[in-house]
Each structure stands twice: as C-alpha cells, then as structure tokens.
C-alpha cells in the first residue's frame, strides 16, 4: 500500500470517532463554508448527474434484486461516494480536498461479500462525468451506453471473492423526491438534493467463489448530495427502496434521533413514474425480530405501514448477516416484501452500535 493510500484509509477510519457527537459518520457537523441545499434550486440534467464539489458529500448508489434461472435470489450494491474535507475553493492536484470511496457487495441467501476502494482528489483514479455519464473508481464503473442520461447503463465491480457485470435499461423518467428534489431530513431544516431512477430492468452475470451465474431482475439508482444532511442529534437511519409486484415503487426512511424525535419521509412512485411525497404522519416503522449481527442487535425484519396507500407489509432480509465491513460499517441487503403488497427491495441500516 502506498503512503498516500495509507493516509486515505487512515482518515476514513478516523471518521467514526466523531460520529456519535455529530450525527452518524460526522454528517451532522456544520456545513459552514460549503454550498447549501436550497429549496428554490432547480435540478438540471444532465449537469446534476455529475459531481458537486462545493458541497461536502454526495453519492451515486445502485441496488439490484436479481434471480438466476433456478430461482435463487441475490442482492447487488454499487456505490461511489465523494467527500470533501475542507470547503471551497478547490485546490489543485494532490492538495485537492476531495476523497472518493467505493463500496460494492454481492449477497445470496447463504453468503455476503463486500469490498471497498478509495481514491484521492484529482488524480484520475476516480471521478464522474455528466455527458455521457460515467462514474468510476479504479476498474469499477457505472456508465451510460446511450445519450442522454441514465436510460441505458453498464455497471461492474469486483472484490476478492465476487464480481458482477450488469446491463441496466429503462424508458421511465427520473423521480425527484421531496419538493422537486429538495428532500428534508429533520425539523431543524437539514436537507439534501435527492432523485432516483427506480425502474431499471437488469440482465448480466455475477460471480461468487469463481462460479459465474446469469441473472435478471430490477435495480434502483439513487443520487443525493448535501453539506449537512443530518442534525447533530441524529444517530443513523433505516432506509428502504421497494419494488412492488404491481409495478409501483416505494422509498421510505427513518432518521433516528438521540431524543427519540425520529424523522420520517418517503415517496410513493406509481408504475408510470408519478411521485407522491409521503409526510411523517403517513409513515410507520415497527422493528420486528432482532438478530445478532457484527456485535449489534439489528432489526432485519420490519413492519412498514403507509395508511394513505393501504400498505401494510413485512420485509424480511434475504441474508440477515449482510454486514458491510467497510471503513464506516453498516448493514445493507436485499429484502422480500409480503402482506398487503408483495415484492422485493433493499434495506440500509446505519449507526447501530456494538453492545
């Protein structure tokens, strides 16, 4: 490992030390000096597919629920994070204050693999371009194969014991969350710019322990950026993206608060792509059976309710041990949906501490 790469890893490992006092992973620290998220901002494409270095943090994030010819289920994650360690103006070359972080995972019912890679600043090892769209870190990539935008994508990543190469296609429009992409995260005003493409049809190949398997399924892409996405008292989140069998999609999240004032938000997305924002009073999360995962008690089964949509469902993890052993660890995995609606999706849980 080179000295520069060692320093990047060291910095990333230090981040959790301040997490508890300043929101999960330090995301509740003040965003002074960085660009601010404004409700009046109009999202513009394809420009906003690219990086926003004057904001402190952003990500390009894909999850996929896949099956093989035998009906075996799999979950895929691909994420590229950009994190700034100092406000603008941007510095040149190795003095640049940006760090890039890639996470990838492949999960089956019995196995969970994850990998992490890091890059510094403007070295060319990682980056994002808008038109045609391409996001990359090392040999991991998420790239448009057709102009414009996100309609047809190729995605690939690999770790020590897994790899995947997938093709993602859709004709559906992008979905803006909140108010035209302004997604509130607390009653104190923390917010992000947030949009998704939840309608991908997927085909391709996964590899586990040297064995390749053809797969098909559905994928969900999220784009989000902010300079202070959490309040200082918010310790983590529980986030769902669900593909319902009737064709509708559902995004829900709960931001947990030290004082017990959890914040809820979500979006119901009709099968034609029309979004309906869901407010805190229309969302209910009830954790069910706890499982011991990585020294933590985690609710890998949930009861979710959205009364305005007559939704009352239980989600169950494909693999309860879907723990991401990364610099900032968290739980991320595929789930099944049963109850008033059926389907599949993904759950992410952050900020749960060892006990």
N, C-alpha and C positions, 0 to 999 in steps of 0.2 A: 504494500500500500504506500503510495507517495505521501510526502509530508503534507501537501495541500489537501489531499483526500482525507488524511487522518484528521486534520483540523476541522474539515466539514463535518465529519462524523462526530467529533467531539462536541462541536457546537450544537448539533441536533440532539445529542444525548443530554446536554445541559438544559434544554428547553423545559422538560417536565418538572425540574426543580422549582420553577416559579409558577407552575400550573395552578396549584391549589389556591394561592392568594390572588391570582389574576385571571380567573376563568380557565377552562381547560386549555392546556398547551400554551398558556400565555395569551390566548385570543381575547381576553377581557382587558388587557392593558390599553392605556390611552392611545388613540390614533393620531395624536397631535403631530403635525408636520407632514403627514401623509394626505393624499387626496381623500375626500369624504364622500360617502354614499348619499346621494340626494334624490328625493322622490321625483323631482322635476326632470331628472336626467332621462333622455330618450335613448333607448338602446338602439344601436345602429349595426347592421350586418352587411358585409362580413367583418367589419372592423373589430367588433366586440368579440369575435371568436379568438382574437389574438390576445397577447399579454397586456396587462395594465400596470406597468412597473411603478407608477406613482402611488398605487395602493399597496398595503402591506402584505396581503395574502390573497391567493386565488388558486383554483384548481380546475382541471379537466378530468372528468370522472365517468367511467363506464362500468356498469354491471350487466351481466348476462345470465339468464336462466336457460340452460341447454339440456338436451337429451340426446342419447345415441340411438342406434337402430333397435337395440334391445330394451329401450325404455328407461335406461339408467339416467339419473338426474345429476347435473353438475352446475356449479356456480363459478363465474369468472369475475374478477375485478381488475381494472386497469386505471391507474390514477397518476397524473402529473401535478405536483404542487409547485408553486412559485412563492417564495417567502423573502421579503425584504428585511434586512437587519438594521437599516437606517433610512430615514426619509430622503426624498429627492433634494437636490438634483442627482441624476445618475452619474456614477463615477466610471471611469474608463478601465477596460481590460481587467486585470486581477484585483483592482481596487473596487470593482463593481460590487454593490451591496446585495445583489440578488443570489439566492440559493435555490436550486431545483432539486426536487425529491420525487422519485418514482416508487410507487407501490404496485405490486401485481400479486394475484392469488388465483389458485385453482382448487376447487373443493368438490369432493364426491361425498357419498354417504359415509364412507369409512376413512377418508384421508383429506387432509387440508395442507396445502403448500402455499408459502408466501415468500416474497423476495422484495428487496429494497435496493435502490441505487441512488446515488447523489451526484450533483454536479455544481460547479461554482460559476456564477456570473455570466460574462460574455465570452466564455472560452469556446463556444460552439458545440460543447458536449451535450447540451440540452437547449431547447427553445421552442418557440411557437411562431408560425407564420399564418396570415389570415387568408390569402387568396393566391393559389389554392391552399386550403387549410392543411397544416401539418404540425403535430406536436410530437416531440421526440426526446428521449434521454438514452444515451448510448444506442443500442440496437433495438430498443423498444420504440414503437411508433403507433400513432393514431393519425391517419392521413386520408384526406379526401381523394377519391379517384375520379371525381367529376365536379366541374364547376356548375353552379355556385354552392358554397356552404357545405352542409352536413348530410346531403341526401344519400351519398354512397361513400362508405368509409372502409379502409383496411386497418386492422388492428393486430398487433403482435407483441408478445413479451415472453420472457423465459426466466426460469430460476434453476437451481441446482438439479431438481428432480421433476420439473414440469416445464411445459411450453404450450403456447397456443398461437394459432394464426387464423383470424376470423374475418369474414366479409359481412358488413352491416349495410342494409339498404332500407330506405323509406321514401314515401311520397307525401308524408304528413308534415304539417307546419311545425315550427318551433313553438314551445309553450312558455309563456312568461308567467312567473309566479308572483304572488302578492298583487301589487298595483303596478301593472306594466313593467314587471321585472324588479320592482322595489319590494324586497322581502324583509319585513320587520322581524326582529329576533328577541325583543324584550319590550316591556312597557316603558323603559327608560329611553328608548329611541335607537338602540343598536339595530343595524340593518345590513343587508348585502344586496348586490345586484345578482339576480338568480334566474336562469332559464334552463330549459331541458329539451331534449329530443327523446321522448319515451316510446317511440313507435318502430324501433328497428326490428326487422326480421334478420336473423343471423344464420349463417352456414359457415362451416370450416372444419378445422382439425385441432384437437387437443392431444397433448402427450403427457402421460404420467408414468414415471418409473421406466421410461424408454419405450412404452407402448403407445402407439398412435391410434386415435379413435375419431371417426367422422361424427359431427354433431350438428344439430339445428336448434333454433329457439328464438328468444326475444331478448332485446337489450335496451338499456336506458342510459342516456348520456346526460350528465349534469354539468353546468357551467356556473361558477359563483366566484365573486370577488368582493373584498371589503378591506377596511383598515382597522375596524374594531367590531367583529361580528358578534361578540358576546359581551354581556355585562360582567363586571369583575366577580360577582357572586354566582355566576352560572358555571357549574362544575362539569358539564358534559351534556351529551344529547343522545336521544333514541330517535332514529330516522328510518322511515320505511318508503320504499318505492314498490308499488304493486301493479302487476299486470293481471287484470280481472278477465275471466274467461268470456264475458260478454263483449269484450273489446275496449271497455273503459280502463283508465289508469288512475292511480291514486298515490299522491305523495303526502306524507304526514310526518311531522316531527314534534318532539317534546324537548325543550331545553330545561334541564334540571337546575334548580336554584337552592343555594345553601339554606335560605329562609323558608323553603317549601313553596315559593311562589313560581311554580313551573309555568313555562310559556309554551303554548300550543299554536301550531299553524299547519296549513296544508292546502292542497289543490286537488279538486276532483276534475278529471280530464275526460270529456266524452270521447266516444270512439271516433268522432270526426275531428278531434283536436281542440274543441272548445273548452277553455278552462273556467272553473268556478272556484274562486278563493273560499277557503274554509276558515272561519274565525275560531278563537279559543273556546267559545261556548258551544261549538258544534263538534268537538273532538274529545274522545275519552280513551285514555290508555290505561289498561289494567294489567300489570305483570302477573304472569301465572307461575308455573313451576320454575323454581330456581335450580340452576345447575352449577357445579363447581368447575370453573374454567380458569386456568392460569392463576390459581390462588385467589380467585374472586368468585362471589356468588352472583351469577348473571341470569336474568330472566330471558331464556332462549325461547320461551313461549309467551304470547301476548294475546289479550282480548282487545280488539280495536272496535270502536263504535263511532259512526257518523250518522246521528239520527236524521238529519235532513235528507240523507240519501238512502235511508233504510238499510244501512250497512251495519252488521254486527258479525265480526269474523274472528276466528282464532288463527294466528300464524305460528307455525312450528318450524324450527331450524332443520335444514337438511342434515347438517352436521353440527352438533352442539359445541364442538371444540374448534370452531372457526376463528381462532385467535390469531391476530396479526402480530408476529414477533418482530416489530419494527422499532425504530428509534423512539417513537411515541406510540406505544402499543394500544390496540383497541380490538373490539370484536366486529367482524364483518362477514356476513354469509347469506346464502340463499335460504329462502323460506317457502313453505307451502301455505295456501290460504283455504280455509274451509268455514262453512257457516252460511249466512245469508247470501254470500258470494263465494265463488271459488277462483283459484288462480295460483300464481307464483309471484315471487318478488325477492327483494333484498332488505336486510336489516343491518344497520350500523349502530353500535353502542360504544360510546366513548366516556372516559372519565370515571369509570368504576375502579376503585382502589383495592389493593390487596388487603385481606383480613386474615 
